[in-house]
Amino acid sequence: MESFVAIMALVAAISIDQGIYYAMNSPAAMTGGTVEGAVAFVNSLGLTGVHLTPEMLTGTAAAIGEESVVSRTGGAPTLALGLAHIMQQALGGQALMAFWYHFAIMFEALFILTAVDAGTRVARFMLQDSIGAVIPKFRDVSWRPGVWITTAIMVAGWGYILILGVTDPLGGINTFFPLFGIANQLLAAIALAVVLAIVAKRGKSFAKWLWIVILPLGFTAVVTITASLYKIFSPVPRSDTGRTTSATATRSPPATRPSAPRRSWRPSSATRACRAPCRSCSSPSPSS
């Protein structure tokens, strides 16, 4: 399913005009968040065959029923615009461009929500089973108090991630995305382990083919587990730069650097009466 969505995203991206694509996916710091700024920035990149005009951006925004498409980063608007561009050629024409765009946005939102819902349910079942090792009653999925307690714990976990997103610059998506990636790759390792067990049980005639499963299983497991340990125990709170240290997490002020020794300065006879500093130069200005 994820591979299919990735292919859809690539097809949608190449169906969009290159200039519009870069205007949508360039941050506001580069485009200024305006049509004129986006046009100037994209055209300054020197891309072959790309000549963006303000009319292209305003026309695209009007066609999909949005105020602007400038700096709509994140991927979702780009995918929605690409899908709308493809679908309107097959069904409805330009008149349904806005419909297909917002239909794609709704599809992406529901895809994320259903993934979160499924993840919460699976996590609740796992938590029930884990607690059930100590309190056997929790393993009974028909026992309502156990279901409510474990569900509340899982939902509180999602709430904690949301709180981090608004209270900690290193929280939110910076916390959730690595967890999602680790869980995703561990799921792949589990699937490969299941395949390995199935192939191994088929008999000695299949033993010579086990390496086909063992190699990706070993690579996925070693890389994912190693990265997980680094993520958990690393003193660096962020994973996108090596310059951020643990001091950033505590937000301690930077150490004061010793100032360089200043050269001695002797005022001339024309400036000996100076007292106040002048804005245009570093030397004092004559007093009025």
Protein Blocks (a to p, Z undefined) as FASTA:
>chain_A
ZZmmmmmmmmmmmmpcfklmmmmmpcfklnnopaklmmmmmmmnopghiacdfklmmmmm
mmnopabfghiahhjmmmmmmmmmmmmmmnopjmlmmmmmmmmmmmmmmmmmmmmmmmmm
mmmmmmmmmmmmmmmmlmpmklmklmmmmmmmmmmmmmmmmmmmmmmmkgmjlmmmmmmm
mmmmmmmmmmmmmmmmmmmmnojklmmmmmmmmmmmmmmmmmmmmmmmmmmmpcbfbfkb
ckbcfklmnopacddddddddddddddfklmmpmbdcfkbmbdcddZZ
